[in-house]
Protein backbone atom coordinates (compact mmCIF):
# COMPACT_ATOMS: atom_id res chain seq x y z
CA UNK A 1 0.00 0.00 0.00
CA UNK A 2 1.48 3.38 -0.91
CA UNK A 3 2.74 5.85 1.66
CA UNK A 4 2.36 9.60 1.62
CA UNK A 5 5.80 11.02 2.42
CA UNK A 6 7.01 14.51 3.13
CA UNK A 7 9.95 16.39 4.58
CA UNK A 8 8.45 18.13 7.60
CA UNK A 9 11.51 20.11 8.57
CA UNK A 10 15.08 20.65 7.44
CA UNK A 11 17.58 22.71 9.37
CA UNK A 12 21.00 23.59 7.93
CA UNK A 13 23.81 23.17 10.44
CA UNK A 14 27.00 25.27 10.76
CA UNK A 15 29.03 22.58 8.95
CA UNK A 16 26.58 22.56 6.01
CA UNK A 17 24.91 19.29 6.95
CA UNK A 18 21.13 19.22 7.28
CA UNK A 19 19.00 17.89 10.13
CA UNK A 20 15.97 16.36 8.47
CA UNK A 21 12.58 15.30 9.84
CA UNK A 22 10.61 13.05 7.45
CA UNK A 23 7.04 11.92 8.00
CA UNK A 24 5.54 8.95 6.21
CA UNK A 25 1.79 8.32 6.52
CA UNK A 26 0.18 5.03 5.56
CA UNK A 27 -3.30 4.48 4.09
CA UNK A 28 -4.88 4.12 7.54
CA UNK A 29 -3.36 7.33 8.87
CA UNK A 30 -0.52 5.90 10.97
CA UNK A 31 2.58 8.07 10.81
CA UNK A 32 6.24 7.11 10.84
CA UNK A 33 8.63 9.92 11.75
CA UNK A 34 12.30 9.65 10.87
CA UNK A 35 14.90 12.19 11.95
CA UNK A 36 18.45 12.13 10.63
CA UNK A 37 21.41 14.28 9.68
CA UNK A 38 22.34 14.39 5.99
CA UNK A 39 25.68 15.57 4.59
CA UNK A 40 25.73 18.88 2.72
CA UNK A 41 24.60 18.57 -0.87
CA UNK A 42 22.49 15.44 -0.32
CA UNK A 43 19.35 15.21 -2.44
CA UNK A 44 16.79 14.85 0.33
CA UNK A 45 13.97 13.96 -2.06
CA UNK A 46 15.88 10.93 -3.30
CA UNK A 47 16.47 9.81 0.29
CA UNK A 48 12.78 10.41 1.06
CA UNK A 49 11.74 8.18 -1.85
CA UNK A 50 14.21 5.43 -0.95
CA UNK A 51 13.16 5.46 2.69
CA UNK A 52 9.45 5.40 1.75
CA UNK A 53 10.00 2.38 -0.51
CA UNK A 54 11.93 0.54 2.21
CA UNK A 55 9.35 1.36 4.86
CA UNK A 56 6.54 0.23 2.58
CA UNK A 57 8.29 -3.10 1.92
CA UNK A 58 9.04 -3.56 5.63
CA UNK A 59 5.38 -2.97 6.54
CA UNK A 60 4.27 -5.46 3.88
CA UNK A 61 6.73 -8.15 5.06
CA UNK A 62 5.68 -7.67 8.70
CA UNK A 63 2.03 -7.93 7.69
CA UNK A 64 2.65 -11.16 5.78
CA UNK A 65 4.59 -12.69 8.67
CA UNK A 66 1.84 -11.66 11.10
CA UNK A 67 -0.77 -13.32 8.86
CA UNK A 68 1.10 -16.62 8.89
CA UNK A 69 2.50 -16.86 12.41
CA UNK A 70 0.79 -14.48 14.81
CA UNK A 71 -2.76 -13.58 13.81
CA UNK A 72 -5.84 -15.78 13.59
CA UNK A 73 -6.51 -17.40 10.22
CA UNK A 74 -9.07 -14.73 9.28
CA UNK A 75 -6.66 -11.81 9.84
CA UNK A 76 -7.32 -8.92 7.46
CA UNK A 77 -4.14 -7.88 5.72
CA UNK A 78 -3.33 -4.21 6.23
CA UNK A 79 -0.21 -3.58 4.13
CA UNK A 80 -0.27 -6.58 1.80
CA UNK A 81 -2.80 -8.38 -0.39
CA UNK A 82 -3.73 -12.01 -0.96
CA UNK A 83 -1.76 -11.72 -4.21
CA UNK A 84 1.31 -10.98 -2.03
CA UNK A 85 0.41 -13.62 0.54
CA UNK A 86 0.13 -16.65 -1.73
CA UNK A 87 3.71 -16.60 -3.11
CA UNK A 88 5.02 -15.53 0.31
CA UNK A 89 3.52 -18.58 2.01
CA UNK A 90 4.67 -20.84 -0.84
CA UNK A 91 8.27 -19.66 -0.44
CA UNK A 92 8.01 -19.86 3.33
CA UNK A 93 6.75 -23.44 3.17
CA UNK A 94 9.49 -24.48 0.75
CA UNK A 95 12.23 -22.89 2.86
CA UNK A 96 10.87 -23.71 6.32
CA UNK A 97 12.54 -26.01 8.80
CA UNK A 98 11.31 -28.11 11.71
CA UNK A 99 8.25 -26.77 13.55
CA UNK A 100 7.99 -23.79 11.21
CA UNK A 101 6.99 -26.24 8.47
CA UNK A 102 4.08 -27.45 10.59
CA UNK A 103 2.94 -23.93 11.41
CA UNK A 104 2.99 -22.86 7.77
CA UNK A 105 1.21 -26.05 6.70
CA UNK A 106 -1.42 -25.50 9.40
CA UNK A 107 -2.08 -21.99 8.16
CA UNK A 108 -2.31 -23.09 4.51
CA UNK A 109 -4.83 -25.82 5.37
CA UNK A 110 -6.84 -23.36 7.52
CA UNK A 111 -6.96 -20.94 4.61
CA UNK A 112 -8.13 -23.67 2.21
CA UNK A 113 -10.79 -24.90 4.65
CA UNK A 114 -12.04 -21.39 5.37
CA UNK A 115 -11.98 -20.01 1.84
CA UNK A 116 -9.14 -17.52 1.89
CA UNK A 117 -7.52 -19.48 -0.94
CA UNK A 118 -8.94 -22.13 -3.20
CA UNK A 119 -7.08 -25.30 -4.08
CA UNK A 120 -6.91 -24.01 -7.66
CA UNK A 121 -5.19 -20.80 -6.56
CA UNK A 122 -2.63 -22.66 -4.49
CA UNK A 123 -2.02 -25.23 -7.23
CA UNK A 124 -1.15 -22.33 -9.50
CA UNK A 125 1.09 -20.61 -6.96
CA UNK A 126 2.91 -23.86 -6.14
CA UNK A 127 3.06 -24.76 -9.86
CA UNK A 128 1.64 -28.22 -9.23
CA UNK A 129 -0.81 -30.49 -11.01
CA UNK A 130 -3.95 -31.60 -9.21
CA UNK A 131 -2.37 -34.94 -8.26
CA UNK A 132 0.82 -33.25 -7.06
CA UNK A 133 -1.11 -30.73 -5.00
CA UNK A 134 -3.30 -33.46 -3.50
CA UNK A 135 -0.11 -35.26 -2.45
CA UNK A 136 1.31 -32.06 -0.97
CA UNK A 137 -1.94 -31.33 0.87
CA UNK A 138 -2.00 -34.85 2.35
CA UNK A 139 1.64 -34.41 3.41
CA UNK A 140 0.77 -31.09 5.08
CA UNK A 141 -2.14 -32.71 6.92
CA UNK A 142 0.18 -35.49 8.18
CA UNK A 143 2.76 -32.94 9.31
CA UNK A 144 0.04 -31.04 11.19
CA UNK A 145 -1.22 -34.22 12.88
CA UNK A 146 2.30 -35.17 13.97
CA UNK A 147 2.96 -31.65 15.23
CA UNK A 148 -0.25 -31.66 17.25
CA UNK A 149 0.73 -34.98 18.85
CA UNK A 150 4.09 -33.51 19.86
CA UNK A 151 2.46 -30.32 21.18
CA UNK A 152 -0.02 -32.43 23.18
CA UNK A 153 2.82 -34.43 24.76
CA UNK A 154 4.66 -31.36 26.05
CA UNK A 155 4.84 -31.44 29.83
CA UNK A 156 3.68 -35.03 30.23
Secondary structure, 3 states (H helix, E strand, C coil): CCCEEEEEEEEECCCCCEEEEEEEECCCCCEEEEEEEECCCCCHHHHHHHHHHHHHHHHHHHHHHHHHHHCCCCCCCCCCCHHHHHHHHHHHHHHCCCHHHHHHHHHHHHHHHHCCCCHHHHHHHHCCCHHHHHHHHHHHHHHHHHHHHHHHHCCC
